Amino acid sequence: MEWALWRCVGSKTTTRATRTLQPHWDRSMPSSFDSVTPSFFQRRLPEGKCDLIFKVAFGSNSAGARDLAVSRMTVWRWRNGQATIPKSVLDKLGDRLQTKVEEAHAAQNKLRDILALPPKPPRPLSGCCAGRHRKIKKLPVTKEEWAALGY
């Protein structure tokens, strides 16, 4: 008969027995996947009413504090609804958000203009390949073009 170190069910002492015993780990212990401590990236407080406004307008509490000439903690309190936001700050936030909207629209128009441009032609070949020309790849569109390819 082999002897092993096991813990008896309900007992805090270890005994040497092999019958009706349980291994030394408890089933009542929490799983390693369910951490007791919250994740480092998890929010500790629920999102405040003005959180999105400050995030879009400034990006961080520090940037907001620099622009508004207040402490980071004051911006945090405003952002999370812990303190009332002064009217002058609300006006400045409105102006800042309007500027961001205008910038976003300008960027969107610029992207639309870039996408509307035709593709650049291939560069001219040089050296020993100068006499040969590249065929520009074109995907078939009509049924006749597909049929010419054998589809």
Backbone torsions as a table, in degrees:
resi	resn	phi	psi	omega
1	MET	NA	132.6	-180.0
2	GLU	-90.3	142.5	177.3
3	TRP	-106.5	140.7	177.8
4	ALA	-140.1	158.3	179.8
5	LEU	-87.1	112.3	-178.0
6	TRP	-131.7	161.4	175.9
7	ARG	-109.1	135.3	179.0
8	CYS	-73.4	149.2	179.6
9	VAL	-64.9	127.4	178.2
10	GLY	81.2	-2.8	-178.2
11	SER	-107.1	146.8	178.9
12	LYS	-97.6	-4.6	179.3
13	THR	-101.3	153.6	177.6
14	THR	-94.2	143.9	178.6
15	THR	-133.1	164.9	177.1
16	ARG	-105.3	101.5	178.0
17	ALA	-158.6	158.9	-179.9
18	THR	-120.0	-11.2	-176.6
19	ARG	-95.8	136.5	176.8
20	THR	47.9	40.0	178.9
21	LEU	-118.2	162.7	-176.7
22	GLN	-118.0	149.5	176.6
23	PRO	-59.1	167.1	-172.2
24	HIS	-70.1	-11.7	177.3
25	TRP	-92.3	144.3	-178.8
26	ASP	-90.7	143.5	174.5
27	ARG	-75.9	-17.9	-178.6
28	SER	-80.2	-7.9	178.8
29	MET	-71.5	144.2	179.3
30	PRO	-68.1	152.3	178.8
31	SER	-66.9	153.1	179.8
32	SER	-70.5	-16.0	179.9
33	PHE	-81.4	-22.8	179.3
34	ASP	-98.9	91.5	-177.2
35	SER	-74.4	142.3	178.4
36	VAL	-75.2	-40.0	180.0
37	THR	-85.3	143.3	179.9
38	PRO	-70.0	158.8	178.9
39	SER	-64.4	151.8	179.1
40	PHE	-62.5	-31.7	-176.0
41	PHE	-91.0	-3.1	-177.8
42	GLN	-82.5	139.7	179.0
43	ARG	-66.4	138.0	178.5
44	ARG	-85.0	-29.1	178.8
45	LEU	-120.1	154.0	175.4
46	PRO	-65.7	157.4	-177.5
47	GLU	-64.2	134.1	-179.8
48	GLY	-77.7	170.0	-178.9
49	LYS	-65.6	-35.7	-174.7
50	CYS	-102.7	11.1	-176.0
51	ASP	-60.9	-47.4	-178.7
52	LEU	-65.5	-37.7	179.9
53	ILE	-60.9	-49.9	-179.6
54	PHE	-66.8	-35.7	-179.6
55	LYS	-63.8	-43.3	-179.7
56	VAL	-72.5	-42.0	-175.3
57	ALA	-70.1	-42.7	-173.6
58	PHE	-120.5	-30.5	-178.5
59	GLY	94.5	-41.7	-179.8
60	SER	-146.9	165.6	177.7
61	ASN	-65.1	-36.7	-178.6
62	SER	-65.2	-43.7	179.2
63	ALA	-64.8	-39.4	177.3
64	GLY	-65.6	-39.6	179.0
65	ALA	-65.2	-40.2	178.3
66	ARG	-64.3	-44.1	-176.5
67	ASP	-71.3	-35.6	-177.3
68	LEU	-93.8	-3.7	179.4
69	ALA	58.9	45.7	174.8
70	VAL	-132.7	177.1	-179.9
71	SER	-79.5	161.0	177.8
72	ARG	-63.4	-34.6	-179.5
73	MET	-65.9	-36.9	177.3
74	THR	-64.0	-43.4	178.1
75	VAL	-63.3	-40.1	178.6
76	TRP	-61.7	-42.6	179.2
77	ARG	-63.7	-42.2	177.5
78	TRP	-63.6	-43.1	-175.8
79	ARG	-64.5	-36.3	-175.9
80	ASN	-100.1	9.1	175.7
81	GLY	76.2	20.5	180.0
82	GLN	-84.3	-20.5	-179.7
83	ALA	-142.1	156.5	179.1
84	THR	-77.2	144.0	-177.8
85	ILE	-91.7	128.9	178.7
86	PRO	-64.2	155.2	-178.2
87	LYS	-60.8	-39.2	-179.4
88	SER	-63.5	-36.7	178.5
89	VAL	-69.6	-40.2	178.3
90	LEU	-62.9	-39.5	177.3
91	ASP	-63.9	-42.6	179.7
92	LYS	-65.6	-37.2	177.1
93	LEU	-64.0	-41.7	178.9
94	GLY	-61.8	-43.3	178.1
95	ASP	-63.9	-42.3	-178.4
96	ARG	-64.7	-42.1	178.7
97	LEU	-65.8	-38.5	178.2
98	GLN	-63.0	-39.6	177.0
99	THR	-62.8	-42.7	178.9
100	LYS	-63.3	-39.2	178.8
101	VAL	-64.4	-43.4	178.6
102	GLU	-62.4	-42.0	177.8
103	GLU	-62.7	-40.7	-179.7
104	ALA	-65.3	-39.8	178.4
105	HIS	-67.2	-39.0	177.9
106	ALA	-63.6	-42.3	178.4
107	ALA	-64.7	-38.3	179.2
108	GLN	-65.5	-41.9	177.7
109	ASN	-64.8	-39.5	178.7
110	LYS	-63.5	-42.7	178.0
111	LEU	-63.3	-41.3	178.4
112	ARG	-62.0	-39.6	178.3
113	ASP	-65.4	-40.7	-179.8
114	ILE	-65.9	-40.8	-179.9
115	LEU	-69.1	-25.1	-179.2
116	ALA	-79.8	-16.6	-179.5
117	LEU	-67.4	145.1	176.2
118	PRO	-71.3	156.7	179.6
119	PRO	-67.3	149.4	179.5
120	LYS	-67.1	142.6	176.7
121	PRO	-71.0	155.3	179.3
122	PRO	-66.2	148.0	-178.5
123	ARG	-67.7	152.0	-179.9
124	PRO	-67.9	143.3	179.0
125	LEU	-77.3	149.7	-179.5
126	SER	-130.2	170.8	177.0
127	GLY	71.3	-138.7	-175.9
128	CYS	-70.7	-16.2	-179.0
129	CYS	-94.2	4.9	-172.0
130	ALA	-63.4	-31.6	-178.0
131	GLY	-79.9	-17.8	-177.4
132	ARG	-94.1	148.4	179.9
133	HIS	-117.5	145.9	177.1
134	ARG	-81.4	146.2	173.1
135	LYS	-90.3	130.1	176.9
136	ILE	-76.3	127.2	-178.2
137	LYS	-71.5	133.7	179.1
138	LYS	-136.7	126.4	178.5
139	LEU	-78.9	142.1	178.2
140	PRO	-66.9	141.8	-178.7
141	VAL	-114.8	-49.3	-175.6
142	THR	-88.0	169.2	-179.9
143	LYS	-66.3	-34.2	-179.5
144	GLU	-66.6	-39.4	178.9
145	GLU	-66.1	-40.0	176.8
146	TRP	-65.6	-39.5	179.9
147	ALA	-65.4	-35.3	178.8
148	ALA	-65.3	-27.8	178.0
149	LEU	-84.6	-8.6	177.6
150	GLY	97.1	17.1	178.1
151	TYR	-99.0	NA	NA
